Amino acid sequence: MAAAAGSERPLLPRGVDPALWRSCSSRSASILFRVAPGGQYSDVDRLTEAGLGQDYDSMTLARTTEAWLAAGLELQRRVTHVLDGLTTHVEVIGSSSVLGLMAKPIIDLAVGLTVDQPVSPTITRLEADGWIYRGDAGDDGGHVLVLEARPWHRVAHLHVVRYEGKSWRDYLRLRNLLRQSPDARSRYEAVKVDLAQRDPVDRKAYTVGKTEVVTSLLCGSD
């Protein structure tokens, strides 16, 4: 299963003047591209208050807290509301959905679309709500979007994949396995911590190492 959205700095949101983006303060930039009409969008502030968020050029791990879990569920509810009429299949996934597990301080969500559902309306709705579209990663994460608290500082990743497809099933299988099995948590965490502590962090090796242990864990759970 693919790692969360890539660590390289993303392209600017659609239609954004690069000079304007660079000239904005961190706070004004995040407000400009996060707040929905009417100013009702405050979820990003609640995510950062819960201790979530990481720069694109950073690689830090911390233990998943109850506050992270609550923030993930709140974001799941919001995305479900945003996508009302398109899909009801929205799940919190990844290490930050497993209490006590070492994880990057970033919420991961999966959105499942059936084979007859086009992707474009979902992307459009999410972009209108402040998500930044990063492109189609195919089998390595589906259509990837990120939510930023300020430029280059992300608090959430979202993967749009086929409902009940392999990626969807693997996301949920891994999450449930890590929640239920102390041995699986220990094996997964040991690999992640070892890879994250290397200096400098080799992001390609981190992704490959995670993929290898995830594949091993899922095969062993069959």
C-alpha positions, 0 to 999 in steps of 0.5 A: 500500500502506498505511503501518504501524499508525497513529501516534495513541495506541491504545485500551487493551487489552481489559478494562484499567482505565484507572486501573490502566494509568496507575498502573503503572510503565512496566516493570510495565505492559509485563510485565503485558500482554506476558508469556504464562502462565509468563513465557516471553515475552522477545521484546520485550526482545530487540527493544529490545536490538536498538535497536527501538522508537518512541513513538507521538508520535515520527517517527525513521528509522535504517538497518536493521541486521543486528540488526533483521533477526535480530529480525524473523526471530525474531519471525516464528518466534514468531508462526508458532508462536503461530498453529500450526494456524491459518496458516503464512503469516507474513512480515517486511515493510516497510523494517525488513526491508531491510538498510541502508534508512532505516526507523522502528525497528519490525518489521512482519509480515504474517499471511495468512489464506485466504478460508475462515479467520475472523479472530477465532481469529487475533486471539484467539491474538495477543492472548493472546501480548501483541499489542494489537488496533487494529481493522480498517483494511480496505484500508489495513492489514487487521486491525492489532495492535501490540506494545509494550515499554511503554505508548505505545512500540511495537516491532512492527506486525502486519497480518492480511490475506487470503493472496494478496490485493492487500495481501499481494501488495503487501507482498511485492512491495515488500519484494522490490523494495527488497531487489533494486533500488538505484534503488527503495531510493534513490527510496523512501528519499528520499521518506521522509527528506524527509517525516520531516524536516519540522517539525512532521511532518505524519503524514497527508502522510507516509502519503500521500507514502509511498503515492504512491511505493509505488504508483509503484514497484510500477507500474514493476516490472510 
